[in-house]
Amino acid sequence: MKISQIVITGAPASAKTEFIERLRAMPEFSHFTFFEELARKLLGENSSGRDNPEEFHRRIYEAQSKRESKLGERPFITDRGTLDAFAFHPESINLIATTFEREYRRYSAVMQLGTAATLGEKFYAQDDIRTDSIEEALKIDKALSKIWSGHDSYNYVAAEIEIEQKFKKFIALLRELIDQ
């Protein structure tokens, strides 16, 4: 299987956004379309999305599915995949007529980045959008692992004290997956 539809997922403070921005700047990944995280974008536009989680996650799922479908078979790297909503709000799966297996088929590889919350308070930062506590981030990290680990090409890159060490492991694994 050619690895060309890639999910990069992770709990808050996992470096997803930073790593994806680095990939965008690397010529070897210039043939990929990059998708930003929808939840962060939507919450930045209107923070009331948290008031109705079912509706919020349904909107994310629909928008994510639509933008991926528009590409057909062209390669992409996305900051979160369609199943991520179910880690944050498991009840959302009841509103969306899908299965894990169906969603797994959308992606040729999944890379989960471990959250800095595993390293302790010194390494975990919150902001206007990332309001989750360390405990909540750890719970999301486990939920994401549980949801995505059934994918045939699921990969986990643990948090590191030095972000450059984590990026080296991440990029080496990504290159290995793409070169298969």
TARAGI-V385689 format. One record per helix or strand of 2 or more residues. SS is the DSSP state (H for helix, E for strand). FROM is the first residue (numbers start at 1). LEN is the number of residues. If there is no record, write none. Layout:
# TARAGI-V385689
SS|FROM|LEN + SS|FROM|LEN
This chain:
# TARAGI-V385689
E|5|6 + H|16|9 + H|27|3 + E|33|3 + H|38|8 + H|47|5 + H|53|19 + E|76|4 + H|84|5 + H|90|5 + H|100|5 + E|109|5 + H|116|4 + H|121|3 + H|134|15 + E|154|4 + H|163|17
